[in-house]
Amino acid sequence: MKINLDVLNSVQKNKETLYFDFSNLRSINSFEIVELFLYILSLGYVDYQVKERGEVFTKLKSVNFFQELEKIKQNKLGISSFRQKEEKDFCKLQSYFYKADFYSSCENIVALLINLGFTEELALLLLSSLGELVDNSFFHNLGRWDTRLGPLIIMLMQAFPEKREFNISVSDFGVGFLETLKKNYPETSNEEEAIKLALKENITSRIEKRGGNGLLFLQNNIFNGFKGNLLIRSRDTLIEVKKHEEIKLLKNNLPFRNSTNIFINLKY
């Protein structure tokens, strides 16, 4: 998957209004969709306008991109009418404000995976990995969430049955890998080192240093159960993991200060 984060340049902010111009964009992939969504939320806004639409706008609309932006804005204003129970399409953007929101969806997520052609064993393996990521997002960021957005998990699942590919993104607005690990590993000096450290065995931010942070468990599942790769962005740094021994820095000057995105590309 080629990554082009020039998509972030399609957003301009003037006071409290965001202006979107997608006219120069030909396409957008699953990872870029989530990165754009996180970037927009990090800017803070009261209103937005779409100046130029095009194919990318159509793609974003198809995954409820703008609907989710509005949902999150309403939630932060204390408007809760959108929280009425509804049937969810899990191949669209999802916002989880509480850990229980995700767990209430687990049965439907497994059904989706099996319907796509996953065996029950692999579907449950993948779900356990996602659960580990969600658990750790809330655990590592207790009392340290972005003060404006608070506890918030953004998830996007995208199925491409013709290629037998499945993409998943799990994102949060926590403190990032470096801030999470540096108390137990003070020699760690930047996000790149922290991400690479987090992929090693028995690495954790827990005071008693028991239990890992879930990334090694995820990595083992991805490479043993599926043919796949990982993209991990912590704040301004993006890492690609193709296999156990191949970890590559892609970018380290991205305009993010308060979010993490773990992106899984599976071939099943």
BELDA-V941885 format. One record per backbone hydrogen bond with DSSP energy under -0.5 kcal/mol. CO is the residue of the C=O (numbers start at 1). NH is the residue of the N-H. E is the energy in kcal/mol with one decimal. If there is no record, write none. Layout:
CO;NH;E
CO;NH;E
This chain:
2;4;-0.5
4;7;-0.9
5;8;-1.6
6;9;-1.8
7;10;-1.6
8;11;-1.4
10;21;-2.4
12;19;-3.2
14;17;-1.9
16;46;-3.3
16;47;-1.8
17;14;-2.8
18;49;-2.6
19;12;-2.2
20;51;-3.0
20;52;-1.2
22;25;-1.6
24;26;-0.5
29;33;-2.3
30;34;-1.8
31;35;-2.4
32;36;-2.4
33;37;-2.2
34;38;-2.8
35;39;-2.4
36;40;-2.4
37;41;-2.1
38;42;-2.1
39;43;-1.1
40;43;-0.6
40;44;-0.9
47;18;-2.1
49;20;-2.8
49;51;-0.7
52;22;-2.3
53;57;-0.6
54;58;-1.6
55;59;-2.2
56;60;-2.7
57;61;-2.5
58;62;-1.7
59;63;-0.9
60;63;-0.8
60;65;-2.3
61;64;-1.6
63;93;-2.3
64;68;-2.5
65;69;-1.7
66;70;-2.0
67;71;-2.1
68;72;-2.4
69;73;-2.1
70;74;-2.6
71;75;-2.3
72;76;-2.1
73;77;-1.1
74;79;-2.9
75;78;-1.3
78;80;-0.7
80;83;-1.8
81;84;-1.2
88;90;-0.8
89;92;-1.1
94;155;-2.6
95;97;-0.6
96;153;-2.7
98;101;-1.0
98;102;-0.9
99;103;-1.9
100;104;-2.0
102;105;-1.8
103;106;-0.9
105;109;-2.1
106;110;-2.4
107;111;-2.0
108;112;-2.2
109;113;-2.3
110;114;-2.5
111;115;-2.2
112;116;-1.4
113;117;-0.7
113;118;-2.4
114;117;-0.9
119;123;-2.6
120;124;-2.4
121;125;-1.9
122;126;-2.5
123;127;-2.3
124;128;-2.3
125;129;-1.5
126;130;-2.3
127;131;-2.7
128;132;-1.8
129;133;-1.9
130;134;-2.6
131;135;-2.7
132;136;-2.1
133;137;-2.1
134;138;-1.8
135;139;-2.6
136;140;-2.7
137;141;-0.7
139;142;-1.0
141;144;-2.8
141;145;-0.5
146;150;-3.1
152;173;-0.7
153;96;-3.1
154;171;-2.6
155;94;-2.6
156;169;-2.2
158;167;-2.8
160;163;-1.4
160;164;-0.9
160;165;-1.7
164;268;-1.9
165;160;-2.7
166;266;-2.9
167;158;-2.5
168;264;-3.5
169;156;-1.6
170;262;-2.5
171;154;-2.1
172;260;-2.2
173;146;-1.8
176;180;-1.5
177;181;-2.2
178;182;-2.2
181;184;-0.6
181;185;-2.2
185;188;-2.2
190;194;-2.1
191;195;-2.7
192;196;-2.2
193;197;-2.4
194;198;-2.3
195;199;-0.9
196;199;-0.6
197;200;-2.0
200;203;-0.9
203;213;-0.8
206;209;-1.4
214;218;-2.2
215;219;-3.2
216;220;-2.7
217;221;-1.9
218;222;-2.7
219;223;-2.4
220;224;-2.0
221;225;-2.4
221;226;-0.7
222;226;-1.1
226;228;-0.8
227;267;-1.7
229;265;-2.6
230;241;-3.0
231;263;-3.3
232;234;-0.5
232;239;-2.9
233;235;-0.5
233;261;-2.7
234;237;-1.9
236;254;-2.2
237;234;-2.2
238;250;-2.8
238;251;-1.4
239;232;-2.9
240;242;-0.5
240;248;-3.0
241;230;-2.7
243;246;-1.8
245;247;-0.7
246;242;-2.0
246;243;-0.9
248;240;-3.0
251;238;-3.3
254;256;-1.2
259;235;-2.6
260;172;-2.0
261;233;-2.9
261;263;-0.6
262;170;-2.6
263;231;-2.6
264;168;-2.3
264;266;-0.6
265;229;-1.8
266;166;-2.1
267;227;-1.6
